[in-house]
Amino acid sequence: MATVHRSGDAGAATQEPPRGHRLVPHTADCIVESWGPDLPVCLVEALGGLVGSFAEVPDTATSRVLPLAASSGGAEDAVVTLLEEVIYVLDVFSVVPVRFHLEETEDGGLAGDMEVVRADEVRLIGPVPKGISYHDLSIGPVDGGWRCHVLVDV
């Protein structure tokens, strides 16, 4: 069964909200699906879905803010780069992002930051991701917004 996170007004019961994400079980892995009105919001939701797949984060003050960026190599490269950055900071700095901020840059890339807390401040609820796969990856404009589907190796 999928876990759904919704942000914003849900509107009618049959409509998805303007932004959100869901986790879909997959054999020995996890799929994160996200949606938003534009690429940065869709990616922020994907990042939140990735963290939500393995950690329950507290609603507390963050200990640090780390930069987050992806070059203008296209939406597929951007989602993989950004999601792998979450795995990297967890592994190298022992921190877990709790909030993300992204904007498009003039050269077509993405830049922003992630607010993080120490890893010992979160409760692990699933396996920590090992990587992001290009297999079965899709991201693009759909119905006036953006949608993303990405396989997370756990």
N, CA, C and O of each residue as an XYZ file, in Angstrom:
616
protein
N       0.840     -1.179      0.000
C       0.000      0.000      0.000
C       0.884      1.242      0.000
O       1.921      1.265      0.663
N       0.490      2.247     -0.721
C       1.269      3.476     -0.852
C       1.007      4.402      0.325
O      -0.112      4.478      0.834
N       2.043      5.100      0.747
C       1.922      6.145      1.743
C       1.876      7.464      0.999
O       2.744      7.740      0.171
N       0.859      8.293      1.288
C       0.686      9.545      0.563
C       0.876     10.727      1.502
O       0.348     10.742      2.614
N       1.633     11.713      1.046
C       1.801     12.979      1.755
C       1.252     14.061      0.852
O       1.617     14.146     -0.321
N       0.382     14.883      1.392
C      -0.199     15.948      0.586
C       0.064     17.290      1.223
O       0.015     17.439      2.443
N       0.342     18.255      0.387
C       0.542     19.624      0.825
C      -0.474     20.503      0.116
O      -0.864     20.217     -1.016
N      -0.897     21.552      0.764
C      -1.840     22.470      0.119
C      -3.254     21.964      0.233
O      -3.503     20.977      0.926
N      -4.195     22.623     -0.438
C      -5.601     22.236     -0.414
C      -5.810     20.985     -1.236
O      -5.317     20.884     -2.360
N      -6.526     20.047     -0.690
C      -6.777     18.801     -1.398
C      -7.872     18.950     -2.445
O      -7.921     18.160     -3.387
N      -8.743     19.932     -2.311
C      -9.806     20.113     -3.300
C     -10.794     18.963     -3.225
O     -11.038     18.428     -2.144
N     -11.358     18.580     -4.341
C     -12.318     17.477     -4.382
C     -11.618     16.171     -4.043
O     -10.414     16.028     -4.254
N     -12.371     15.230     -3.521
C     -11.797     13.963     -3.062
C     -11.113     13.199     -4.190
O     -10.200     12.420     -3.917
N     -11.511     13.386     -5.429
C     -10.934     12.637     -6.533
C      -9.727     13.326     -7.157
O      -9.063     12.737     -8.010
N      -9.430     14.547     -6.757
C      -8.307     15.273     -7.337
C      -7.094     15.202     -6.431
O      -7.222     15.223     -5.207
N      -5.915     15.117     -7.032
C      -4.698     15.199     -6.250
C      -4.466     16.657     -5.895
O      -4.880     17.540     -6.646
N      -3.817     16.933     -4.776
C      -3.500     18.310     -4.419
C      -2.460     18.873     -5.388
O      -1.864     18.119     -6.158
N      -2.237     20.189     -5.358
C      -1.283     20.782     -6.281
C       0.155     20.319     -6.053
O       0.996     20.466     -6.939
N       0.445     19.768     -4.891
C       1.778     19.237     -4.620
C       1.667     18.101     -3.624
O       0.755     18.069     -2.797
N       2.608     17.166     -3.710
C       2.615     16.058     -2.772
C       3.542     14.951     -3.249
O       4.207     15.067     -4.279
N       3.566     13.883     -2.475
C       4.361     12.714     -2.864
C       3.758     11.470     -2.235
O       2.973     11.540     -1.290
N       4.147     10.340     -2.784
C       3.715      9.067     -2.216
C       4.849      8.064     -2.386
O       5.663      8.157     -3.304
N       4.870      7.109     -1.474
C       5.842      6.019     -1.528
C       5.104      4.776     -1.994
O       4.031      4.447     -1.488
N       5.693      4.091     -2.964
C       5.091      2.886     -3.515
C       6.074      1.738     -3.292
O       7.223      1.813     -3.727
N       5.631      0.677     -2.619
C       6.533     -0.457     -2.403
C       6.972     -1.066     -3.728
O       6.225     -1.068     -4.707
N       8.185     -1.578     -3.738
C       8.741     -2.229     -4.912
C       9.648     -3.338     -4.397
O      10.265     -3.185     -3.343
N       9.739     -4.433     -5.108
C      10.545     -5.559     -4.658
C      11.931     -5.110     -4.216
O      12.733     -4.672     -5.041
N      12.217     -5.214     -2.937
C      13.513     -4.888     -2.328
C      13.931     -3.432     -2.513
O      15.065     -3.085     -2.183
N      13.079     -2.589     -3.015
C      13.384     -1.178     -3.223
C      12.154     -0.353     -2.863
O      11.208     -0.867     -2.266
N      12.170      0.903     -3.221
C      11.053      1.803     -2.965
C      10.911      2.745     -4.157
O      11.910      3.133     -4.764
N       9.703      3.107     -4.488
C       9.462      4.094     -5.530
C       8.912      5.351     -4.870
O       7.996      5.284     -4.050
N       9.478      6.493     -5.234
C       8.959      7.783     -4.795
C       8.284      8.417     -5.995
O       8.900      8.586     -7.047
N       7.023      8.765     -5.835
C       6.303      9.527     -6.850
C       6.003     10.891     -6.258
O       5.611     10.997     -5.096
N       6.185     11.933     -7.055
C       5.911     13.283     -6.558
C       5.260     14.099     -7.657
O       5.346     13.763     -8.838
N       4.611     15.173     -7.250
C       3.965     16.064     -8.204
C       3.952     17.478     -7.628
O       3.986     17.679     -6.414
N       3.902     18.440     -8.530
C       3.855     19.839     -8.129
C       3.547     20.717     -9.320
O       3.554     20.245    -10.457
N       3.275     21.996     -9.075
C       2.918     22.904    -10.162
C       4.079     23.243    -11.085
O       3.868     23.668    -12.221
N       5.317     23.055    -10.595
C       6.493     23.330    -11.419
C       7.612     22.371    -11.023
O       7.476     21.614    -10.062
N       8.711     22.406    -11.762
C       9.807     21.471    -11.511
C      10.398     21.607    -10.110
O      10.564     20.590     -9.437
N      10.728     22.817     -9.634
C      11.308     22.894     -8.290
C      10.396     22.313     -7.203
O      10.876     21.609     -6.314
N       9.112     22.592     -7.259
C       8.188     22.068     -6.242
C       8.084     20.549     -6.351
O       8.071     19.858     -5.332
N       8.011     20.026     -7.565
C       7.960     18.583     -7.758
C       9.203     17.915     -7.162
O       9.105     16.866     -6.525
N      10.371     18.530     -7.371
C      11.607     17.964     -6.837
C      11.692     18.095     -5.317
O      12.198     17.191     -4.653
N      11.210     19.197     -4.759
C      11.159     19.335     -3.296
C      10.295     18.221     -2.713
O      10.636     17.646     -1.679
N       9.190     17.919     -3.365
C       8.328     16.825     -2.896
C       9.026     15.477     -3.014
O       8.896     14.637     -2.124
N       9.767     15.256     -4.103
C      10.518     14.003     -4.257
C      11.566     13.873     -3.153
O      11.759     12.791     -2.599
N      12.236     14.969     -2.838
C      13.234     14.961     -1.762
C      12.581     14.630     -0.423
O      13.107     13.830      0.351
N      11.441     15.245     -0.157
C      10.712     14.940      1.072
C      10.255     13.495      1.119
O      10.276     12.868      2.178
N       9.840     12.961     -0.029
C       9.442     11.556     -0.092
C      10.601     10.624      0.184
O      10.442      9.613      0.868
N      11.767     10.961     -0.344
C      12.947     10.135     -0.088
C      13.243     10.076      1.408
O      13.430      8.992      1.959
N      13.285     11.221      2.061
C      13.557     11.252      3.499
C      12.463     10.501      4.256
O      12.752      9.748      5.185
N      11.210     10.707      3.860
C      10.101     10.035      4.519
C      10.097      8.527      4.339
O       9.411      7.818      5.075
N      10.851      8.030      3.374
C      10.923      6.587      3.167
C      11.750      5.885      4.234
O      11.613      4.677      4.430
N      12.607      6.630      4.924
C      13.464      5.985      5.919
C      13.487      6.662      7.283
O      13.984      6.072      8.243
N      12.965      7.881      7.401
C      13.081      8.596      8.672
C      11.810      9.355      9.014
O      11.108      9.864      8.141
N      11.541      9.415     10.285
C      10.498     10.270     10.825
C      11.226     11.450     11.457
O      11.898     11.306     12.479
N      11.086     12.607     10.842
C      11.871     13.754     11.283
C      11.096     14.595     12.291
O       9.882     14.758     12.168
N      11.801     15.128     13.287
C      11.138     15.959     14.282
C      10.827     17.341     13.712
O      11.472     17.793     12.766
N       9.853     17.992     14.287
C       9.522     19.361     13.899
C      10.273     20.294     14.858
O       9.672     20.964     15.698
N      11.593     20.317     14.709
C      12.438     21.117     15.587
C      13.310     22.047     14.751
O      13.338     21.987     13.522
N      14.008     22.893     15.464
C      14.950     23.794     14.788
C      16.044     22.960     14.126
O      16.448     21.916     14.639
N      16.507     23.435     12.995
C      17.561     22.714     12.291
C      18.926     23.134     12.819
O      19.097     24.234     13.344
N      19.887     22.238     12.669
C      21.227     22.517     13.182
C      22.126     23.171     12.142
O      23.075     23.870     12.498
N      21.836     22.952     10.850
C      22.660     23.502      9.769
C      21.820     23.685      8.521
O      20.734     23.121      8.389
N      22.343     24.477      7.620
C      21.759     24.619      6.292
C      22.872     24.311      5.306
O      23.945     24.913      5.356
N      22.608     23.368      4.407
C      23.600     22.959      3.420
C      23.111     23.318      2.018
O      21.912     23.264      1.746
N      24.035     23.682      1.129
C      23.630     24.012     -0.244
C      23.134     22.775     -0.984
O      23.514     21.645     -0.679
N      22.278     23.025     -1.959
C      21.708     21.965     -2.774
C      21.595     22.511     -4.191
O      21.015     23.577     -4.397
N      22.141     21.795     -5.170
C      22.117     22.310     -6.539
C      22.215     21.172     -7.544
O      22.741     20.097     -7.257
N      21.690     21.450     -8.731
C      21.817     20.538     -9.874
C      22.054     21.393    -11.102
O      21.430     22.440    -11.275
N      22.959     20.939    -11.952
C      23.277     21.696    -13.167
C      22.140     21.598    -14.172
O      21.140     20.923    -13.929
N      22.299     22.261    -15.274
C      21.255     22.321    -16.297
C      21.273     21.119    -17.230
O      20.993     21.269    -18.419
N      21.591     19.950    -16.735
C      21.682     18.747    -17.560
C      20.359     18.082    -17.862
O      20.349     17.021    -18.486
N      19.245     18.654    -17.449
C      17.930     18.064    -17.691
C      17.292     17.579    -16.409
O      17.968     17.380    -15.399
N      15.971     17.390    -16.456
C      15.202     17.030    -15.265
C      15.598     15.666    -14.699
O      15.654     15.507    -13.479
N      15.875     14.673    -15.560
C      16.251     13.352    -15.046
C      17.565     13.414    -14.283
O      17.676     12.855    -13.192
N      18.560     14.089    -14.848
C      19.833     14.238    -14.140
C      19.646     15.030    -12.847
O      20.277     14.721    -11.836
N      18.791     16.040    -12.869
C      18.567     16.867    -11.681
C      17.983     16.051    -10.542
O      18.459     16.145     -9.411
N      16.958     15.250    -10.818
C      16.344     14.484     -9.735
C      17.331     13.488     -9.149
O      17.381     13.324     -7.930
N      18.111     12.823     -9.980
C      19.090     11.861     -9.469
C      20.160     12.584     -8.650
O      20.506     12.133     -7.558
N      20.683     13.689     -9.157
C      21.710     14.455     -8.438
C      21.206     14.908     -7.077
O      21.899     14.745     -6.074
N      20.013     15.472     -7.033
C      19.485     16.005     -5.778
C      19.187     14.901     -4.774
O      19.512     15.040     -3.595
N      18.577     13.812     -5.216
C      18.290     12.715     -4.297
C      19.570     12.055     -3.797
O      19.651     11.674     -2.629
N      20.565     11.916     -4.662
C      21.838     11.348     -4.209
C      22.549     12.267     -3.215
O      23.310     11.793     -2.371
N      22.311     13.564     -3.309
C      22.905     14.496     -2.345
C      22.363     14.242     -0.931
O      23.098     14.379      0.047
N      21.096     13.877     -0.823
C      20.518     13.529      0.483
C      21.233     12.312      1.059
O      21.585     12.295      2.238
N      21.446     11.299      0.230
C      22.146     10.094      0.677
C      23.578     10.433      1.074
O      24.086      9.914      2.068
N      24.223     11.293      0.310
C      25.604     11.702      0.581
C      25.721     12.415      1.932
O      26.598     12.073      2.724
N      24.860     13.396      2.212
C      25.000     14.139      3.474
C      24.680     13.258      4.670
O      25.244     13.447      5.748
N      23.783     12.298      4.493
C      23.510     11.353      5.579
C      24.745     10.510      5.857
O      25.133     10.325      7.010
N      25.356     10.004      4.801
C      26.518      9.136      4.936
C      27.760      9.876      5.437
O      28.461      9.385      6.322
N      28.030     11.046      4.878
C      29.276     11.755      5.185
C      29.182     12.632      6.434
O      30.111     12.668      7.242
N      28.063     13.336      6.591
C      27.937     14.293      7.696
C      27.022     13.814      8.817
O      26.881     14.502      9.828
N      26.398     12.649      8.660
C      25.449     12.102      9.633
C      24.338     13.093      9.968
O      23.992     13.297     11.132
N      23.788     13.704      8.913
C      22.656     14.609      9.069
C      21.529     14.170      8.133
O      21.766     13.538      7.104
N      20.306     14.519      8.513
C      19.128     14.187      7.713
C      18.419     15.498      7.368
O      18.097     16.276      8.266
N      18.174     15.749      6.098
C      17.440     16.952      5.715
C      15.985     16.880      6.186
O      15.344     15.833      6.108
N      15.485     18.005      6.670
C      14.094     18.061      7.109
C      13.263     19.043      6.285
O      12.037     18.937      6.256
N      13.904     19.983      5.627
C      13.224     20.937      4.752
C      14.120     21.266      3.574
O      15.343     21.325      3.699
N      13.489     21.480      2.427
C      14.219     21.776      1.192
C      13.682     23.043      0.556
O      12.493     23.346      0.653
N      14.576     23.785     -0.101
C      14.196     24.991     -0.842
C      14.942     24.949     -2.170
O      16.163     24.797     -2.190
N      14.221     25.081     -3.278
C      14.825     25.048     -4.611
C      14.198     26.109     -5.504
O      13.007     26.405     -5.407
N      15.024     26.671     -6.373
C      14.564     27.592     -7.406
C      15.332     27.288     -8.685
O      16.452     26.778     -8.646
N      14.716     27.607     -9.813
C      15.417     27.466    -11.081
C      16.418     28.606    -11.215
O      16.149     29.735    -10.806
N      17.578     28.297    -11.795
C      18.603     29.315    -12.021
C      18.494     29.849    -13.443
O      17.808     29.265    -14.282
N      19.168     30.950    -13.706
C      19.124     31.561    -15.036
C      19.650     30.638    -16.123
O      19.211     30.721    -17.270
N      20.599     29.747    -15.773
C      21.166     28.844    -16.786
C      20.402     27.537    -16.934
O      20.861     26.626    -17.623
N      19.232     27.436    -16.290
C      18.408     26.248    -16.427
C      18.653     25.178    -15.385
O      18.032     24.116    -15.432
N      19.541     25.437    -14.449
C      19.789     24.497    -13.362
C      18.848     24.758    -12.192
O      17.857     25.477    -12.321
N      19.170     24.172    -11.073
C      18.404     24.358     -9.847
C      19.375     24.651     -8.719
O      20.464     24.080     -8.667
N      18.984     25.541     -7.816
C      19.825     25.856     -6.674
C      18.945     26.162     -5.472
O      17.828     26.663     -5.604
N      19.469     25.853     -4.317
C      18.748     26.120     -3.080
C      19.524     25.566     -1.911
O      20.755     25.560     -1.906
N      18.784     25.099     -0.917
C      19.434     24.548      0.264
C      18.535     23.517      0.929
O      17.370     23.339      0.572
N      19.125     22.847      1.909
C      18.386     21.892      2.725
C      18.726     22.150      4.179
O      19.894     22.270      4.549
N      17.686     22.231      4.997
C      17.861     22.375      6.437
C      18.009     20.968      7.003
O      17.226     20.076      6.675
N      19.006     20.771      7.848
C      19.302     19.422      8.331
C      19.340     19.364      9.854
O      19.538     20.374     10.530
N      19.146     18.161     10.370
C      19.322     17.859     11.793
C      20.271     16.674     11.895
O      20.460     15.930     10.933
N      20.862     16.509     13.066
C      21.740     15.355     13.283
C      20.945     14.063     13.124
O      19.775     13.996     13.501
N      21.576     13.053     12.573
C      20.902     11.774     12.321
C      20.357     11.150     13.598
O      19.343     10.453     13.557
N      21.011     11.388     14.729
C      20.520     10.797     15.978
C      19.271     11.501     16.511
O      18.721     11.086     17.531
N      18.818     12.559     15.836
C      17.593     13.259     16.223
C      16.367     12.748     15.476
O      15.253     13.195     15.746
N      16.554     11.825     14.546
C      15.424     11.281     13.796
C      15.198      9.833     14.200
O      16.092      9.167     14.721
N      13.994      9.368     13.951
C      13.674      7.968     14.200
C      13.654      7.260     12.856
O      12.884      7.622     11.966
N      14.502      6.250     12.712
C      14.528      5.477     11.476
C      13.287      4.594     11.408
O      12.964      3.884     12.361
N      12.596      4.646     10.266
C      11.379      3.858     10.087
C      11.487      2.907      8.899
O      10.547      2.173      8.594
N      12.631      2.926      8.237
C      12.843      2.067      7.083
C      14.314      2.008      6.747
O      15.125      2.696      7.366
N      14.665      1.191      5.772
C      16.075      1.092      5.393
C      16.574      2.392      4.759
O      15.859      3.047      4.001
N      17.805      2.745      5.084
C      18.436      3.942      4.525
C      18.748      3.667      3.057
O      19.305      2.618      2.734
N      18.401      4.586      2.170
C      18.665      4.362      0.740
C      20.149      4.279      0.433
O      20.975      4.919      1.083
N      20.470      3.470     -0.579
C      21.856      3.302     -1.007
C      22.147      4.059     -2.292
O      23.290      4.435     -2.550
N      21.116      4.285     -3.098
C      21.330      4.969     -4.363
C      20.026      5.228     -5.082
O      18.960      4.776     -4.665
N      20.133      5.958     -6.160
C      18.992      6.313     -6.998
C      19.224      5.696     -8.370
O      20.328      5.767     -8.910
N      18.197      5.099     -8.923
C      18.330      4.392    -10.189
C      17.753      5.203    -11.348
O      16.728      5.871    -11.207
N      18.421      5.133    -12.482
C      17.863      5.700    -13.708
C      16.838      4.738    -14.317
O      16.060      5.130    -15.187
N      16.838      3.476    -13.859
C      15.890      2.492    -14.366
C      14.477      2.908    -13.964
O      14.227      3.183    -12.790
N      13.569      2.957    -14.906
C      12.168      3.275    -14.671
C      11.950      4.717    -14.187
O      10.884      5.036    -13.661
N      12.945      5.581    -14.360
C      12.840      6.984    -13.961
C      12.022      7.754    -14.986
O      12.234      7.628    -16.192
N      11.089      8.551    -14.493
C      10.371      9.458    -15.385
C      10.094     10.752    -14.636
O       9.746     10.744    -13.455
N      10.253     11.856    -15.340
C       9.938     13.167    -14.781
C       9.627     14.094    -15.942
O      10.329     14.106    -16.953
N       8.573     14.864    -15.782
C       8.218     15.783    -16.849
C       6.898     16.467    -16.604
O       6.187     16.162    -15.647
N       6.575     17.407    -17.494
C       5.306     18.121    -17.366
C       4.125     17.222    -17.707
O       4.152     16.486    -18.693
N       3.083     17.294    -16.872
C       1.861     16.525    -17.076
C       0.684     17.354    -16.561
O       0.709     17.829    -15.426
N      -0.326     17.524    -17.376
C      -1.568     18.192    -16.967
C      -1.342     19.533    -16.269
O      -1.955     19.804    -15.237
N      -0.475     20.364    -16.822
C      -0.255     21.692    -16.271
C       0.668     21.735    -15.069
O       0.862     22.804    -14.490
N       1.237     20.620    -14.678
C       2.174     20.562    -13.558
C       3.322     19.633    -13.915
O       3.560     19.355    -15.090
N       4.027     19.157    -12.911
C       5.133     18.219    -13.109
C       4.903     16.979    -12.278
O       4.332     17.051    -11.190
N       5.349     15.830    -12.790
C       5.277     14.549    -12.069
C       6.632     13.856    -12.166
O       7.358     13.987    -13.151
N       6.942     13.118    -11.110
C       8.215     12.386    -11.042
C       7.939     10.991    -10.505
O       7.094     10.807     -9.628
N       8.653     10.017    -11.034
C       8.583      8.611    -10.601
C      10.027      8.128    -10.575
O      10.688      8.087    -11.613
N      10.519      7.762     -9.390
C      11.934      7.379     -9.279
C      12.088      6.174     -8.356
O      11.443      6.077     -7.313
N      12.959      5.263     -8.771
C      13.254      4.049     -8.015
C      14.440      4.304     -7.096
O      15.498      4.757     -7.533
N      14.245      4.005     -5.819
C      15.277      4.198     -4.797
C      15.822      2.827     -4.400
O      15.067      1.955     -3.968
N      17.124      2.642     -4.546
C      17.758      1.392     -4.126
C      17.983      1.436     -2.618
O      18.612      2.357     -2.096
N      17.460      0.425     -1.928
C      17.638      0.354     -0.467
C      18.448     -0.864     -0.083
O      18.699     -1.090      1.100
